[in-house]
Amino acid sequence: MTILCTVIGRNRHKMIQAEIQEAARQGAQMIELRLDYLTKSPDFKRLLALKPCPLIATVRRQEDGGRWTGTESARQMLLRQAVVAGFDWVDLETEVATVIGRFKNIKRIVSYHNLREIPDDLEELYLRMCEQDADVVKIAVRAQKVSDNLRVLKLMENPPVPTIALCLGDLGFPSRVLAAKFGAPFIYAAFNIERTLSLGIPYFGEMKNTYFLEQVNQATQVFGVIGDPIGHSLSPVVHNAAMRKLGINGVYIPFRVPRGELSVFLKAYEAIPVKGYSVTIPHKEAALALAKTKDQSATIVGAANTLVMQEDGFTAYNTDLDAFRDSLTAALGASADGAASKLAGKGVLVLGAGGVARAVARALQGEGARITVANRSSERAQDLAEDVGCRFVAWEARHNVISDLLINCTPVGMHPHIDEIPVHTSYLRPELAVMDTIYTPENTLLIKEASARGCKTVTGVEMFVRQAATQFRLFTGQEAPLDLLRSIVKRALSPIALPEEEEG
C-alpha cells in the first residue's frame, strides 16, 4: 500500500510543530520536514518532540527546488546532525549519497531532482542510484511532453530497490497519482495549500480526499479528463467521490494535453490503460475524429466530450446534448409536453461555436427554436450555422440580434477571468432568459448582471452535473448518485473553495 507523505516547510519552529500535530490529526502516516525553509538553525529537540509518525529530514538545495542558501559543507553537516538527532529517514541527493554513510537503522532516500527536463540517460542514472545503499530511490524530473510520465513511471516496473518516480510540473501531475498504481512506497503532498514546496506538488487534503490515493493499487481502474487548461477541473472531485460511494476501485485524473497532441497522448496512455476520458477545451472535435466508433449523440453534435475504451478502440459520445436539454427544461419550467412548449419558435442567441455550442445548437434545433450563432471567429460561426441550418452574425453584431433566450457557450467570464462578460449589460432586458454554460464560477458576471436586471437565469452547474452523471454511467456501467454530485459541486464552488474551470 502506498503511504501519503505530507511535506511541511515553514520558517518558524512554532509553525512546524503546529502543522506536524495537525497533519497527524488528519491522518498523515509519514511527514517530510523541509529544514531548508527554516530561517534559524534547527532545534531538533523541539522538532522531534511528540513525534507522531516517521519523519524524513530534507535539506533541499536551490538548484533542486529548495531554499538552502548556505554552503554545501554546512548542508551536509546539517543532514548528519538530523540523522543523529532521531529522524527516521534522511533524503540524500545522489551526488552526496556516497559521502554521507549509513548511520544505525536510519533509512536512506537517494534522490535526484531536475526542474528543467528529463535527462537523456535517465534509465542509466536510475540504475546507478539503485547501487547507492538506498532504502528508497526517488526521481523527480520535469515533464516536457505528454508521454514523459510514462517513461518515468516505467522505472517502477519490477524495481531492484523500492522506487518513487514522478514528473514535475502540470504536465507531470498524473504521475503523482499513477505512481501509487505502480507501487511507489509513498507519495509526497504539501500539507499547507498555500506553501509551494515543489513544482506542481499537490495538496495533502486533495490527494487524500479527492483522489483517495492510499486506496489506489495495481488493480485500480484509471479514468480521466483531457483538456488545456485543466488544472482546476471539478470532474475529478465528482467522479472520484461517486466511485468511492459505490465501492468502485477506480481513480479519475486530470491530464493536461496541449492542442494538437491528443492523438499521441491517447496512443501513449493505452499502456496504463486508461478506460475512459472526459474531453474538454480544446479537444472535442479532435476526439470525435480519432474515435473508432461514434455514438449518434457525438455524430449529431460533431464533437465528442466522452471517449470510452472498447476492445477495438475508443467510442465517442456527447453527453452535453441531453444534459443541456434536460437542465434547461427543468430551469424554465417546461410543461408536460417537454421543452418544445417553451422553445418552439423562440429566438435564441448562442455565443460561441465550440463543442458545447454545437451540442446546444443541436438541442435547440430539435426543439424548433430560431437560432442565431455569434462567435469571435466568424468562420467557425458560419461552419456551425451551416451544419445546424441557422443564422450566424459577426461577433460585433451580436447586440443587434433580437432574442428571447441568450446562451453563453464561450469561456468569457470563466475563472480566472471572472470580471469579463460576453455581452453589454444593455442587452439584458427583463424579458430575456439567460443561460451560462460556465459553472466556474457558478454565478458568472453575466448571471449576476442578468439577475440584477430581472432576467430569468440558468447557471451551468446543472448541465455539468447531468453530463458528468451520464459519463459516469458510460465509464462504469453504474448510475451516478446525482444528489451527491450536486452537493459536491455546490460545496466546491462555495466562496471558501477554489474556483474551477468549465467542463464538458
N, C-alpha and C positions, 0 to 999 in steps of 0.2 A: 504494500500500500504506500502511495506517495504521501509524504508529510508536507503540510503547508508551513513553510518557514517565513515568519514575519520579520521584516527588516526595520530596525529603529535607528534613526540618525538624528540626534539633537545636539545643540551646542552646550547644553547645561545638564549636569548630573541629575538635578531635580526632575527635569522633564523626562530624561531617560528612565529613571526609577518609576515614575508615574506610568509611563507607557508600557514598561515591562509588566507591571501588575495588571493594567487594563487589557493588554494583549492576552495574558494568561486567562483573565476572566472571560474573554471572548473565545477561548478555545485554542489559543496558539500552543502547538506542541514543540516548537523549536523557534528560537529567536536569534537573529544575527544582529550584533551591536556594531555599528559603524563608528569605530573610535576616531576615525579621521574627521568626524563632524565636531568633536569636542573642541572648544576654544581654550580649555585648560588641560593640563596633564591628567590623564585618567586616575581617579581614585578607585582602584579595583575593589577595595573593601566595600565601598558604597554601591558600586555597580553590581556586585555579586551577592549582596545581602538579599535574603529571602528569594533566592534563585528558584523560579517556579518550574523551569524546564531546561533542557540542554541549551547552552549559549554558544554562539560562534563569535570569535574575535576576528574582526576585519579592520585593516588599516589600508584603505584604497588610495593608490597614487592618482594624481590628477590626470595623467595620460590614460588611466583605466576608468575614468569617470568619477574619481573620488575627490576629496578636498585636502589631502595631506600636502602641506607646504614646507615641511621640514626636510632635513637631509635624509638620504636613503639609509645611512647607517643608524640614524636615530629611529627611523621607522622599524627597521629590523630589530633593534633593541626593544622597542615597544611591543612587538609581536612576541618576542621571547618572554618578556615580563608578563604578558597576558596569559601565555601558556602556563607559566609557573604559578600565576595568581589563582588559577582554578577554573578557567574556561574549559568547556568540554570539547570544543573544536577550534581550530585555527585555520584561517584561509591564507594560503601561501601562493603567490604567483609562481608560475613555472620557472622563472628566472632565479627565484630565491629558494625554491623548494629543496635544493641540494645544499644550500648554505645553512639553513635552519633545520637542524636534525630533529628526529622524533624524541619526545620527552614523555616518559612514563606511558600512561594509557590515553594521552590526549590525541584525538583523531585529527587527521590532516585532510584538508581540501586543497588539492593542487589545481590552480585556476589559470585561465587565460582569457583576457578581455581585449576586444578590438572594436572600438567605437566607430571605425571607418568602413570596414569591409570584412569579407571572409578571405583569409589568406589562401593562396593557391595550394599550399602544402598542408591544408587543414588536417587531412587524414594522417599524414606522417607526423605532424605536430602532436596529434591526439595520442598516437601510439607511443611517442617518446614520453608524454606526460604519464601514461599508464605505468611506466617503469620508474617513477619518481617516489616510490613508497607512499602512495596515496591511498587513503580510505575511500575518498570520492574524488573523481576528476570533474571539474566544471569548465565548460567552454561557453563563452558568451560573445557572439560576433554580430556585426551589423548586417542585416539583410539588405541587399541591393535590388533583388528581383523576387518575383513571387515563388520561384522554385527553390530559393535558398533555404527555406525552412526544412524542406525535405532532405536536402544534403546534410544539414546539421543533425536532424533527428535520426538519420541513418546511423550515426555514431553510436546510438544507444541500442542497436540491434546486436544482441549477444556480446556485450562489452566485457573485456577482460577485467575491468575494475568498475564498480558502481559509478554511473556517469550521469551528470546533468549537462545536457547540451541544448542551447536555446539561441534564438536570434533576437537582437536588439532592434528597437525602433518600431513604428506602427506596422510595417510590413511583417515584422517578426512576432507580433502578438500571438498568432495561432500556435507557434512552437511552445509558448509558455503553458498552454493548456494541454496540447498534444503530448508534451513531454511526460505527463502522467500516464498516458496510454502506452507510452514506450518504456515505462518502468523507471523513470527518474526517482531516486530515493527521496528527494524533496524538491519543492519549487518555491522560489522567492516571491514575496509580495510585500509592498510597503505598508506599514501599519497606519501611518498618518497620510491621509489622502492629499494633504497639502504639501507634502515633502517629496520633491523629485529626487529620488535616491539613485536612480539608474535610468538609462534611456529606454523609455517605454515600459517601465516596471508597473505591474498592475497593483491595485489596492487590495489589501488583505480581505476586507469585507466583500469586495466584488468577487474575488476568487472563491471565497468560502460560501457566499450566499447566492451568487448568481450562477457560477459555473460548478458549484459543489465539487471542487477539484479533488478533495480527499476521497471521493467515491468514484472517480474516473479510473478505469483499469483497462487491461488489454481487450476485454470483451465489450467495452463501451462503443456504441454506435456513434458516428460523427455526422452532424449536420451543420449548416452554416448559412450566413448571409454574405453575399458578394456585392461590393459597391466601392465607390470612391467619390467622396469621403464615406467612412463607415464607423469611425471611432466611437460615436455616441449612440449607435443604433439601439433601439429598445427591443428589437427582435430577440437577442439572446436572453434578456430578462424574462420575457413571456414564454418563450419556447422551453427554456430550461426549467422554469417553475412548473409548467404543465407536465413535462416528462417526470419530474420528481414527484408531483402529485399523483400521477398514475402508475408510478413504480417502474418506469421505463429506464433501462440502463443506456442512456444517451447523453450527449453533450452537444450544444449548439454554439458555434464560434463565429465571430465576425472576421471576414477576410477582406482586407483592402486589396483590390485588384485594379491597377491603373487602366485607363481606357486603352483598348487595343490589345490587351494581354489576356483576355478571357479564355481564348482557345488554349493557349499554353498552360494557363492555370488549371483548367478543367482536366486536361490530359495528365498533368503532373500529379494532381491530388487523387487520381484513381489509385495511387499506391497506398493510400491510407486504409480503406477507401472512404470517401465522403458519400453518404447515402442520398442526400438531398440538399438543395440550396434555395434560399430565398434570393431574389435578384432585384437590385435597385439601381439607382442612377450610377453610371451611365450605360448599363449593360443589357437592358431589357430586350432591345431589338436584336442585339448580337446573340443573346441567349436563345432566342427563337430560331435564328438561323443555324446555330450549332447543334440543336436538338435532333436526335434520331427520329423521334416521332413527336407529333404536335396534337395536343388536345384541341377540341373545337373552340374552347374559350380563348386560347392563345392565337389560333388562326384567325378568328374573327377580329380580335383586337390588333393583331400584327405585332405583338410584343409579348414576352413571357416574363412573369415575375416569380416563377417557380420552376425548378428543374428537379426531377426525381429520377434517380438512377435505376435502370432496369438491366436485365441481363445483356441486352444488345446496345445499350447506350442510354442517354437521357431522354425522358419525355417532358415536354414543355407544357405548362399550364399558365393561365392568367386568373388569379383569384381576385383581382381588383374589380372585374366586371360585375359579378354578383354582389360583392361587398359594397360597392358604390350604390348599386340599385337598392339593396336592402336597407342600407343606412339612411339614404335619402328618403326612401319611402317611409321609414319609421319616424324620421325627424319632421317631415312635412305633414304627417298625419293623413296619409292617403286612405281612401275609403276601402271597403272590402273588395272593390273591383281592382285594386292594385294601384301602382304609381301612375298608370296611364291616365287615371281620372284627374290627376294633379298636373301632369306634364304634357299631355297631348295638346299640340297647338301652341304651347308656351314658348316664348323666345328665351333662349339660353345662350349666354356669352361664356365660352370656355377659354380660359387663358392658359396657354401652353400647348405644346404639340409632342410631348414625350410619351413614354409608356403609360403613365397614369391618365394623361389627356386622351389617349387613344381608347382606353377602357371606358372612360367617362363618356366620350362621344358615341361609342358603340351602344352603350346602355341607353343613352338619351335617344338615339336613333330608333331603338326598339320600342321606345315609349311614345314615339310620334312627336317629339319636340322639334322646334325650329332652331337649329344650332348655328352659331357663328363662332369661328375659331380665330383667335389672335395670338401671335407669338412673335418674339423678338426677331426670329429668323422667319421671314415671310415665305421662304422656300419650304421650310418644314411645315408651316401652317397650311400652305397650298397643298402639299402632299397629303396631309391629314384630311383636309376638306374634300379632296378628290376621292380618297379612299372611302370616306363616310357618306359623301354626297351632300355636303352642306356648304355654307358660305365661309369665306375667310376674309379678314381685313388686315391691313398693316397694323403693327403694334401701335403706331402713333394715332390710328383712327379708332382705337377700341372704345374711347369715350363717346363716340358718335352712334354706337350700337344701342338700339332700344331693346331692353330685355326685361324679363320677369325674374330670371334667376342668373346669378353670377357664380361661376365655379372657378376657383384658382387652382390650377394644376402645375404652376411654376414653383420654383424654390424661393421666390421672393417673400421674405418675411420669416424664413426658416432660420433657426439657430445656426450660426451666431449673428445673422443679420436681422435681428428681431425688430429693428426700428424702420424697416422698409415695408412698403405697401404697393401692391401691383396696379392699383387704380387711384385716381384722385378722389379725395373724400366727397367731392361734389357729385360724384356718380352714384353715391349710396343714398338712394331715396327710400322712404319708409315702406313703399310698396314692393321693394326689391328683396328677394330672398338671396342669401349669400352663403356659399359653402366653400370652405378652405380645406383642401386635401392634406395640407401640412398638419401634423399633430405635435410638432415640437418647435415652439410651444403649442399647447392646445389652443390657447386664446392668442392668436396672432394679432398683429396690429390691424389687419383687415377685419378680423372678427370683432375686435374691440370697437373700432370706428363704426362698423355696420350696426352693432348692437346699440351704440350711443345714438344712432340716427333712426332707431326704430325698426330696423330690418330684422326679419326672421333669419337666424343664423344656424349653421350646422358646422361643427368642428370636424377635424379629420380623425378623431380618436375612434369613433365607432367603426369607420371604414377600415382603419388599421387593425382593430381587434377582430373584425369579421374576416378580413383576408388572411390574417395570421392563423385563425382557427381552421380555415379551410386548408391552408398549407400544412398545418399540424396533422390533419387527417390524412392528407396525401403522403406525408412523410412516415407516419407511424401506423396508419390504419385504425387509429382510435380517435374518438371525438374529444376535442379540447374542452376543458371546463371554461365556458365563456365568461361566467361571473368572476372567476379567478383572474382571467386575463384582463378583464375590465378594471378590476380593483388594482392589479399590479401596475397597469398603465397610468391610472389616475394617481396612484401613490408616487410613481416615478416622476410624474410631471408636476408634482406639488412644488410650491416655492422653495422648499428646503432641499429638493433633489436637483441633480444636474440635468440641464436641458438636453434633449436628444434631437435626432435628425429625422427627416421624412423617410418613411419606409415604404416598401411595396412588395 
